[in-house]
Amino acid sequence: MHHRRTIICFGILSVFLFSPGKASAEQQDLLRRTLEFKGVERTYYVHLPSGYEAEKIYWPLVTVHGGGGNGSTHFLAKDIRSVVDEMDLDAIVVSPSFSNEDMQSSRFPALGEGAFLQAILEDLHAQYKLHPKILLTGYSRGGQFSHRFAYSYPALVKAVAPFAAGTWTTPDGKLLIETFGMVDIPDKFLSNPDNVHRVPERLNTLFTPRVAGVAGIPALPQARDIPFLIMCGSLDTRFEIARHYAKSLETQGYKVTTGWPRTPHGSRDKEEYKTEFKKYGQRAVEFFIDITSVEQ
């Protein structure tokens, strides 16, 4: 598949090409890249590690933003870029800008953004030397996307760290919904308009045939080989379903690590929570280092 590519140094209005050897300081900045996907120009961002070498093989570390965010500014991506450099993880950090108009496509990869991420990976492999599998993380809606992508594309995922999701699909195809709990048959539940008022209002858009058909897609058997790091704030309204989800993974034979920082869902700029929010990026990178340092 051919994609039209543009590479732009973030904050600098110049297009440049990579040269062999060490990256220049300019190349180590956040890069804005575009590709044509289904006839539309789409954007993602790339951060090269300090000391980038063109002939070295790196891990693609994909971090997915939450609702209303984008690939350049969401807090988890910014923190991970910093921690990757501090901890010397050999990773190129990749941050897609997913649709904020069609939020379901980035909650449920089967509805569109899963294919977009695959196009990004194809684009990246044409430009860099990369391991065949990705390290994948995301916060909020990004947490919803990342765990479901790992289920459906286990051959592409080395490890996954989904955080603070408003819904989770368990490996056996049940649905966990914030403040509501477990839904045994997602298709039936989401097809019944009488259930709309049983969930938070901002999740009412789940109740469509389009979503009902994909919300309960179970994990492929190979997904059990993927290590998971589950984190959610202990002050978050999503805390209970995150704990329930982690337990469901453990019960079904997955390798699971958990972390429960003292955070609400938002309020990241409040002094009392800043240090706790930093734990998401820190723990994610530590987790990925542990996984990649051992050949499996």
C-alpha positions, 0 to 999 in steps of 0.5 A: 500500500502506498501512502503519501508522507510529509515529515515536519519538525514540530515547531519548525516550518521546514521539511527534511530528510533523515541522513545516516548516523547520529541524529541532529538536534533538530531530528531529536525534536518532536516530528509531525508526520502526515500520511494519506489514509482512506483519502484523508490526510492524517497526522501522527507524531514521532519522538526519536530518542536522544542519541538516535542512530539510523542503523540501530533497531528500536522499539516502536512505543505507541501512546494513544491520547484520550478524548479531545486530545491529540498526538502532540500534546496529551500528557502521557505522550509528553511524560513518556517521551521524557522518561524514555530518554531519562531511562535509555529505553531504545524506543521511538515514541509514536503518538497518533492523532485519532479522531475526536469526531468519531470517538467510537473508532478510537474506543473500538479499533475494529471501527476504524482507528485500528486500521489507521494505526496499522498504516502508521506502522507500515509508514514507520517501518519504511523509514526506521529500523524497528522491531516487528512488535510494538509497545502500546499504551494509552490513557482514558479513551486511549486505554480503551483502544490499546487493550482492544487492539492487543486482543485483535492484533496480538502478533503486533503487540509485545506488551500493553499498558492501558490506563483509566479506561471508561469501558473494558472488554474482558478477554472472554468478551464481556463489557465493563462500564464505568460506574455500572459494572459488568455486562455479560452480553454486550450486544444485547445490552447496547441494543436495548435503548432502555439501558441508556439511562443506566450508564453515565450520560457521556457514554450514551453514544455506546448505544448504537448497532455499530458499537453493539456489534464490536464491544464484545469482541473477545481476545484472540488466543495468542493475546494471552502471551502479551503482558499487561500493565493496568493502572487507574487512579484510586480517586477515579470513578473508573477505579472499580472497573479497572480492578475488576478488569485486572482480575478478569485478566488474571483469572484467564491466565494473563500476566498482569501488573497493576498500579493505583496512583492517587489520582482522579481522572482529570485535574492533572495541573493541581499540585496535589496530583502532579506527582501522582500523575507522573507515575503513569509514564514512569511505570509504563516505561519501567514495565516496557524495559522489564519486558524488552530486556528479556528475550521471550 
